[in-house]
């Protein structure tokens, strides 16, 4: 029996999030069904984090235990050949004792806001589209305010009954010119995230960009630790889990 570690990418549009739920299509459920067919036994898959319904990933990290007599490349091909087109492992390695959630140092999410006068069909499942001309300078100020250690109770619920204090290493917006207008891309890296934390942060910053609140109100919401004050929840399709950071792999553990 060996522990396998893999990077996972998926389009979350058709799934009720990553984590297994009874009688609902989920990313974890699809992978576990495929592993059961390939390995001939039920296999539990652990993930670095849960993603909501409609949220995507290019850098989710998973792990599972398996008895496999062939090489890792053959296992990777076998799994991907049986997964649906919107889910695929990007690589696979053996790492004994590895746990994708408990060993993680940080997670990074990216959120896309498309500013366009005309609806962009190819972005329907990839971005929050709007015609508003947002104040991205004010949004950048707010993004910088969440860097560091804070109690983020105003922006999300703890998924495992934990405390609501998190450390944010990076939080910033980038504005990119596009033929249809512009794309505002928010990237945030933290030790971990509360449920809906990124979407609430984006929602509040977009409200700021629209002039519905100012920077001082955003700061007050953060300090309040009251989730009722962060009443804006960005839609899920603009959000992607892009990476999980771990300590360097010890060659002896592979």
C-alpha positions, 0 to 999 in steps of 0.5 A: 500500500502506497500513499499517492499525491496528485495535483487536480484540475477541474471545471466545477460548473457541473458539480455540487462542490469538491466534497462528497455529498449524498446523491449529489455530483461532486468532484471527490465523488467522481474520483473515488468512483474511478479509483474503485473501478481501477483498484477494485476497492473503495478508496477515500480521497483527501483534498487540500480544501473544499470548493463550493458548487461552481468553483473551479481548480487548476491546483487542487491537491489530493491524496489516496492510498492504493496498491498498484503494481505498475508505474505511476505514469500508468496509474495517471493515464488509467485514472484520467482515461476514466474521469469525465472531461471536466476533471483531470489529474495533472500529475501523480507521485508517491509520498508516504505520510502526506496529507493534502490538508494538514501539511499545507502551508497556504492556499491561493485563490484567483477571482475574475471580474469581467467589465464588459458592455456586452455579455461574453459567452465564453466567460459565463462560467469563468468570471463575474460579468458586469457593466459597472466601472469599478474604482479599482484603486479603492479596491486595491487599498481594501485588498491590502488591508486584509494582508497579515493576521486577522479574525475573518469571522465577518467574511466566512464560517469555519468549515471544521469548527475552528477559530476564524483567525487566518494569516493572509500573505498576499492580496491584490488586484490586477487590471488587464485590458481586454477587447471587450473592456477589462478583466480585474483579477483578484489573487489571495494567498492565506494559510487557509480560508473560511467557508465563502471567505474569498467570495465575501471578500470579493463581494465587499471589494466590488461593493466598494468599487461601485461606491456602495461603501468606502474604505473605512466601512470595509475596514469596519466590517473586517474589524466587526467580526460579524458575518451579517455585515459582509452581505455581498457574496460574489458568484462562484463561477469567477473563483478558481483554486490555483495552488497549494503550497507545501514544504519541499518534498523529502526525497526519502519520502517518495 
